[in-house]
Amino acid sequence: MLRNTKWHPDQPLPKYADKATAAAIVTHLFFPISPRTLEKWPLVVRRPNKAAIFEVAELLRHAERKFEAAPPYKQSEV
C-alpha cells in the first residue's frame, strides 16, 4: 500500500515530508491512511520540484483532530 519511505518509526519526525512519508507517519501514530487521501485534507502544500511537501506539525494536528472527532463505540458484547 505505502511506498518505501526514508522515514522509519524508530527515527525522529522530520519537519517536512512528502505524501508517502506523511502517510506512513499518520498510519504509525493515528490510523491507516493512503498518500492519496492527503490530497483531500485541507493542508498547506509546498511544491518544490513538483513534489507535494507537507509540514509534519500541521499534518499531525489535523490527524489528531480527525481521530478525536471519530465517535467511539463498542463493536459487540463479549
C-alpha positions, 0 to 999 in steps of 0.5 A, spaced: 500 500 500 505 505 502 511 506 498 518 505 501 519 511 505 526 514 508 522 515 514 522 509 519 518 509 526 524 508 530 527 515 527 525 522 529 519 526 525 522 530 520 519 537 519 517 536 512 515 530 508 512 528 502 505 524 501 508 517 502 512 519 508 506 523 511 502 517 510 506 512 513 507 517 519 499 518 520 498 510 519 504 509 525 501 514 530 493 515 528 490 510 523 491 507 516 491 512 511 493 512 503 498 518 500 492 519 496 487 521 501 492 527 503 490 530 497 483 531 500 485 534 507 485 541 507 493 542 508 498 547 506 502 544 500 509 546 498 511 544 491 518 544 490 520 540 484 513 538 483 513 534 489 507 535 494 511 537 501 507 537 507 509 540 514 509 534 519 506 539 525 500 541 521 499 534 518 499 531 525 494 536 528 489 535 523 490 527 524 489 528 531 483 532 530 480 527 525 481 521 530 478 525 536 472 527 532 471 519 530 465 517 535 467 511 539 463 505 540 463 498 542 463 493 536 459 487 540 458 484 547 463 479 549 
